[in-house]
Amino acid sequence: MANAKKAVVTVLGFDRKGIIARVSNVLFDRDINILDITQTILDGYFNMVMIVDLSSPSCTFDVLQSDLNALGTELGLQIRIQKNEIFEAMHQV
């Protein structure tokens, strides 16, 4: 897994049933594996961060990003995905 192409998926919004399931289904349907996941609920706000494996998706990154954005709009959530290299570059000191 050391050579895996990774991305960071973040989800933020008001808590409701099925958020993890719906986001996970989008990833599963595109052959993307979840490597790590953390989620919290603070005062009714849902926050989730996933590390996913983009080594062999069944779609392009742009299509995946669009699909996650559409789901976010449908559920009233902010869903973002960033490639790991970009995420790491943004957070280096």
Buried (B, 14 or more C-beta within 10 A) or exposed (E): EEEBBBBBBBBBBEBEEEBBEBBBEBBEEBEBBBEEBEBEEEEEEBBBBBBBBBEEBEBEEEEBBEBBBEBBEEBEBEBBBBBBEEBEEEEEE
